[in-house]
C-alpha cells in the first residue's frame, strides 16, 4: 500500500510514542520534501524520530505548478496532495479540514490521525484509547468535545 503523509500525523504520533504504528501498518511512508523540512528543521515533536526513521521516504514533487489549484493550503499540505496524485497513492494522511477536502476533491483516499488511531485500536494495537486521545490533546491536538465523545463511543 502506497501512503503519503502530511506533517501533523507524523508530529502527533511521534509525540505520543506511536509513530511506529505507521511502519507496522504500512511498511513505508512517503513524504514530500516540504513536509520533511517542516517536521525536521526545528525542535518540533517528532523531529528526531522522523529523521531517524529509514522507512519514511522523502520524495521530490515533480509537478510544482500543480500547487496552484490548492491556494488555501499550506506548502506541506499542497505538496502531500500533489505527491499522492503523482505517486498514485492508496492513502494520504492529513488532519487539516481544508486539506482533507482538497484531497477528496482530487478523489484521494484520506485518513487523519484520529481515524488511523481508531483503526489501530480496532485491531487491538493499543490498550486504552481514552488515554491515547488524552495524550494527543496534551500535545496540542485539538478536537471538539463532541468528537472526543464520539470517538470513545464508537
C-alpha positions in Angstrom: 0.0 0.0 0.0 1.4 3.4 -1.0 0.8 6.0 1.7 1.7 9.7 1.7 1.7 11.8 4.9 1.5 15.4 5.8 3.4 16.7 8.9 0.7 16.6 11.6 0.2 12.8 11.7 4.0 12.4 12.0 4.3 15.0 14.7 1.4 13.9 16.8 2.1 10.1 16.5 5.7 10.8 17.5 4.6 13.0 20.4 2.5 10.2 21.9 5.1 7.5 21.1 3.1 5.8 18.4 5.0 6.7 15.2 6.0 3.0 14.7 2.3 2.1 14.3 2.6 3.7 10.8 5.5 1.4 10.0 3.7 -1.6 11.4 0.6 -0.9 9.3 2.0 0.4 6.1 5.7 -0.5 6.0 6.8 2.7 4.3 5.5 6.3 4.3 6.2 8.8 1.5 6.6 12.4 2.4 7.3 15.4 0.2 10.4 17.5 0.9 8.3 20.3 2.3 6.8 18.0 4.9 10.1 16.5 5.9 11.6 20.0 6.2 8.6 21.2 8.3 9.0 18.3 10.7 12.8 18.1 11.0 14.0 21.7 10.6 13.3 22.6 14.2 12.5 21.2 17.6 9.0 20.0 16.8 7.8 16.9 18.5 8.8 14.0 16.2 11.7 15.8 14.6 14.4 13.2 15.7 12.1 10.3 15.3 11.3 11.2 11.7 15.0 12.0 10.9 16.0 8.5 12.0 13.0 6.6 10.5 14.5 4.9 7.5 11.0 3.8 6.5 9.9 7.4 5.9 11.0 8.2 2.4 11.4 11.7 1.2 10.2 12.3 -2.4 10.5 15.3 -4.7 7.3 16.7 -6.0 7.7 16.9 -9.8 4.7 19.0 -10.8 5.3 22.2 -8.8 2.7 24.0 -11.0 0.0 21.7 -9.7 0.2 23.5 -6.4 -1.7 26.4 -7.9 -5.0 24.6 -7.7 -4.6 24.4 -3.9 -4.2 28.1 -2.9 -5.9 27.8 0.5 -3.4 25.2 1.9 0.0 25.5 3.4 3.0 24.3 1.5 3.2 20.9 3.2 -0.5 20.0 2.6 -0.2 21.1 -1.0 2.9 19.0 -1.5 1.4 16.0 0.2 -1.7 16.1 -2.0 0.3 16.6 -5.2 2.8 13.8 -4.2 -0.2 11.5 -3.5 -1.5 12.3 -7.0 1.9 11.8 -8.7 2.5 8.5 -6.8 -1.0 7.2 -7.3 -1.1 6.7 -3.6 -3.7 4.5 -2.0 -4.0 6.8 1.0 -2.9 10.3 2.1 -2.7 11.1 5.8 -4.0 14.7 6.6 -5.6 16.3 9.6 -6.5 19.8 8.4 -10.1 20.0 7.2 -9.3 22.2 4.2 -6.5 19.8 3.2 -8.8 16.8 3.6 -11.5 18.4 1.5 -9.0 19.3 -1.2 -7.6 15.8 -1.3 -11.1 14.3 -1.5 -11.9 16.6 -4.4 -8.9 15.0 -6.1 -10.5 11.6 -5.4 -7.8 10.6 -2.9 -8.5 8.4 0.0 -7.9 10.4 3.1 -7.3 9.4 6.8 -6.4 11.6 9.7 -4.5 10.9 12.9 -7.7 10.1 14.8 -9.0 7.8 12.1 -5.7 6.0 12.0 -5.6 5.6 15.8 -9.2 4.4 15.8 -8.4 1.8 13.2 -5.3 0.7 15.2 -7.4 0.4 18.4 -9.9 -1.7 16.4 -7.1 -4.0 15.5 -6.0 -4.3 19.2 -2.8 -2.4 18.8 -3.4 -0.2 21.8 -4.9 -0.8 25.2 -6.6 2.4 26.4 -8.0 4.5 23.6 -9.1 7.2 26.0 -5.5 7.6 27.3 -4.3 8.0 23.7 -6.9 10.7 23.0 -6.0 12.5 26.2 -2.3 12.3 25.3 -3.0 13.8 21.9 -4.8 16.7 23.5 -1.9 17.2 25.9 0.4 17.7 23.0 -1.9 20.3 21.3 -4.1 18.2 19.1 -7.4 20.0 19.1 -10.7 18.2 18.9 -14.2 19.3 19.9 -15.7 17.7 22.9 -18.5 16.1 20.8 -15.8 14.5 18.5 -13.9 13.3 21.6 -17.0 11.7 23.0 -18.0 10.2 19.6 -14.5 8.6 19.2 -14.9 7.0 22.6 -18.5 5.8 22.0 -17.6 4.2 18.6 
